[in-house]
Every structure is written in C-alpha cells, then in structure tokens.
C-alpha cells in the first residue's frame, strides 16, 4: 500500500475510533443493528498502518490530527477545505498522480479531488 492510500485509510480509521469512543454513538449504532466489538481491532489496524506510511507523512498527519481533529482534508478548486486558503498551482500533483502534499497555510495533508 502506498503512503497516500495508507493515509486515506488512516483518516477513516481515526473517524471510526472517534465513534467507537463515544458511548452515545455506540448505542446508536447498536440500535441500528451494527455489531460492535470494541476498538481493539481498529487500534491494531492503525498500528499496522503506521508501518505502511513514510515517517515524515505519519508525523505530519499526527500533528495536524492532534491540532485539528482531522489529519487530512480535501482540496476543491485549488482551495484547502481545512483553512480555505487558495493554494498555488505548484501544490497540485501532476494529472493522474496521487501524491501527498501539505497545505502551506495550516499544515494539513491534502487530498486532491
């Protein structure tokens, strides 16, 4: 798995972990019929992902996740959806390529659509 793909999965896991730690969300999921076995499997998968992500991207993700609650944000129309700053064209990955970049303003990792 590439670092880009691993960071996307990491973001999803962190959102699931946030739900798993919220007793009201767990109760709501159980009422809807979802099986809930706790967060142990999610934590194990998160630890495994740490090995798949390059260290510099892992540290950048962890910093922005701790600061903003999300380590990754989308880019729409050259605008970071985390801080709403218009990004320079040079920040965009080449067409057809998925690459990790950091917002020069807020430091979040960027996901280009």
N, C-alpha and C positions, 0 to 999 in steps of 0.2 A: 504494500500500500504506500502511495506517495505521501509526502508530508501534507500536501494540500488536501487530499482525501481524508487523511487521518485527522486533520484539524476540523474538518466539517463534521466528522463522526464525533469527535471530542466535544464540539459545541452541543450536538444533540444529546450526548450522554450527560453533560452538565445540566441541561434543561430537565432531563428525566430525573437526575439526582435531586434537583431543587423540588420537583414534585414529590419525590419519594420521602423527602424530609418534612413535608408539610402534612400534618395529620388530617386536615380538612380535605386536601386534595386526594389523599389515600382513601379516605372514607368515601368520597365522591366516585373515585374510580371503582371501588368495590361495589357500590350501589349500581353502577353501570354494567357490572358483570365482568370486569377485568380481574384477572388473578394477580395478586401482589405477593411476591416472595421476599420483599425487603430490598435493600440497596446493595447487598453484598456482591451480587453478580455484576451490577453496574460499576462498583468500585474496582472489582477485579479487571473488568474490561478497560476501565480508564487507566489502570496501571500498565496493562499490556500496550495500550496506545502510546503511552509515554515513550516506549522503545521505538515506535514507528515514526515519531516526529523528530525532526532535527532539533538539537538542543536550543539553538537561537530562536526558533519559532515557538518551541514549547515555553521558553521563558517569556517571550513577548506575549503569548496567549495568556499565560498565568498572571502576568502583571495587569493586562487590561481586563481580564476576568475578575480579578480581585478589586480593581478600581471601579469598574462599571457594571459588574454583574453579568456581562457577556464579553467574551474574548474576541468575538468575530462579528463583523457587521457587513451588510450588503452595500454595494455601490450601485446607484441608479443614476444614469445620465451624468456621469463624472462627479456625483455628489456622494460623499460619505454619509450613510444613513445613521451614523452614530453621533457625529458632531455637525453635520450639514455644511461642511466646508467643500467648496468646489475643488476637485483635485486636478493637478496638471496632467496633461495628456501623457507625459512621460511615466506617470504612475501606473497606467493601464498595461496589462500584459499584452503581448502580441496576439493578434487574432487567432483563435482556435487553441490557444495555450492556456492552461490553468497554472497559475503561479501565485505564491503567497506574496503579499505586499503589506506594508504597514501604512496607515494614514499618517501623514506628516504632521497633522494637527493634534489628533487625540491619541495616536499610538495603537489603535485597534488594528487587528488583522482584517484585511479587506477581502470580501468575496465579490468578484465582478460578475454581473449577470449579463 
